Amino acid sequence: HRRGPGGLLRASQHATNDVVTAPPVDWVEAAEAADPASLADQAAVAALLGREPQGDFEVVVRRTGGAPVVIENAPVLPGGRPMPTRWWLVDAELCRRVGTLEAEGGVRRAEAEVGEAVMADAHRRYEMLRDRAMPQDHHGPRPTGGVGGTRRGGKCLHAHLAWWLAGGDDPTGAWVAARLVERGQAPDLRRGDEPVLWPEARDGSADGDGSADSDGGDENDGGD
């Protein structure tokens, strides 16, 4: 399960309203600290996905009770097929919440508020990090594209949130996180030994029911 350089994001996030940045990360050191998924994590993720995971992964964000929220995928599956989605949202409740945001036109709204040029820069950073994690002896097809396998726009808000939760410098993920905070749908999460710092809600608004504080669910639509 151990993978090459460029893997984990363990940076602490600093939130100011909707803008969240992460300090520089030593990607090689972070990757060397990566541990393979335990049997318990493999079983938990399989239950969330409704199937066995196709490749190697590590749980990088959890609920406070330990349930997996975000997994970090190896960039290539065991059979050699590329895996473009490096950070994958598996928490069922958050997946449903983000799905609702998308159904309400969230992708178009994010593109308008974040800006497609800013999104394109994030896609390039994502692709670079995934490329750095490629096995040095791999000579087959390589994953392409940025967040959600694209190089333009928002496409999959689940994937953007997953990267942001994992510590990534993703303005679109920060935008999604801020919308969840406004709805009262931002549960307590941990990245390693540190809490995930959610953005502050604009005007302190919270229009949701806070039910995202449950510790898991039975469905996932985060995509792969």
CORLINPE-V761445 format. One line per field, one symbol per residue. burial: 1 if it has 24 or more other C-alpha atoms within 12 Angstrom, else 0. Layout:
burial = ???
//
This chain:
burial = 01111111111110100111110000100110010110001101110110001011111111100111111111111000011111111111111111101100011001100100011111111111111111100000011111111111111111111111111111111111111111111111111100111111100000000001111110111111
//
